[in-house]
């Protein structure tokens, strides 16, 4: 079964508030089988336009990634991200 991924492209608008989101989202996503593959770190946009920060989270399946994203507890914590950053979040099935 192909793995599932949540991919986030993020630009912080309130860098002081964002760490609270990271602290609280991690255990919620991990209970759904999340493995953080990329979480920030250096990046260079080679073509087009991109946000400043990139996150790739691997899940056992596409369905598990959807369940994690839609978890009501996660959605409550996501409100912190909505206030602290501009973001694009994508759920995708791997190969």
C-alpha positions as CSV (number, residue, x, y, z in Angstrom):
1,X,0.0,0.0,0.0
2,X,1.4,3.4,-0.9
3,X,2.3,5.8,1.9
4,X,0.6,9.1,2.4
5,X,2.1,12.5,2.9
6,X,1.1,15.8,4.3
7,X,3.2,18.5,2.6
8,X,3.2,22.0,4.0
9,X,4.6,25.2,2.5
10,X,4.7,27.9,5.1
11,X,5.7,31.5,5.6
12,X,5.7,32.7,9.2
13,X,3.9,35.9,9.9
14,X,4.2,35.6,13.7
15,X,7.5,33.7,14.5
16,X,6.9,33.9,18.2
17,X,3.6,32.1,18.1
18,X,4.5,29.4,15.6
19,X,6.6,27.2,18.0
20,X,3.5,26.6,20.1
21,X,1.8,25.1,17.0
22,X,4.8,22.8,16.4
23,X,4.9,21.7,20.1
24,X,1.2,20.8,20.1
25,X,0.8,19.3,16.6
26,X,3.6,16.8,16.8
27,X,2.1,14.4,19.4
28,X,-1.3,14.5,17.6
29,X,0.1,13.6,14.2
30,X,2.5,11.0,15.7
31,X,-0.5,9.1,17.2
32,X,-1.6,8.7,13.5
33,X,1.7,7.2,12.5
34,X,3.4,10.4,11.4
35,X,7.2,10.5,10.6
36,X,8.6,14.0,10.0
37,X,10.8,13.7,6.9
38,X,11.3,17.4,6.4
39,X,10.6,20.1,9.0
40,X,12.1,23.4,8.0
41,X,15.7,23.4,7.3
42,X,17.6,25.1,4.5
43,X,16.0,25.3,1.1
44,X,16.5,27.1,-2.2
45,X,13.7,27.6,-4.7
46,X,15.2,26.8,-8.1
47,X,12.1,27.6,-10.2
48,X,8.9,29.5,-9.5
49,X,7.8,31.0,-6.2
50,X,7.6,29.2,-2.9
51,X,6.9,29.9,0.8
52,X,9.9,30.1,3.2
53,X,9.4,26.9,5.1
54,X,8.6,23.3,3.9
55,X,7.4,20.3,5.8
56,X,6.9,16.7,4.6
57,X,5.2,14.3,7.0
58,X,5.0,10.6,6.0
59,X,2.1,8.4,7.1
60,X,1.4,4.6,6.7
61,X,-1.2,5.4,4.0
62,X,-3.0,8.2,2.2
63,X,-6.1,7.4,4.3
64,X,-4.0,7.8,7.5
65,X,-2.8,11.2,6.3
66,X,-6.3,12.3,5.7
67,X,-7.5,11.1,9.1
68,X,-4.6,12.9,10.8
69,X,-5.3,16.1,9.0
70,X,-9.0,15.9,9.8
71,X,-8.6,14.9,13.4
72,X,-10.6,17.4,15.4
73,X,-7.8,17.8,18.0
74,X,-5.3,18.7,15.2
75,X,-7.8,21.1,13.6
76,X,-8.1,22.9,16.9
77,X,-4.3,23.3,17.0
78,X,-4.1,24.3,13.4
79,X,-5.9,27.5,14.4
80,X,-2.6,28.6,15.9
81,X,-0.9,28.0,12.5
82,X,-3.6,29.9,10.7
83,X,-2.9,32.9,13.0
84,X,0.9,32.6,12.9
85,X,1.6,31.8,9.2
86,X,0.4,31.7,5.7
87,X,0.4,28.1,4.5
88,X,-0.5,25.7,1.8
89,X,-1.2,22.2,3.0
90,X,-1.5,19.2,0.6
91,X,-2.3,15.6,1.3
92,X,-0.8,13.3,-1.4
93,X,-0.4,9.6,-2.0
94,X,3.1,8.3,-2.6
95,X,4.2,5.8,-5.1
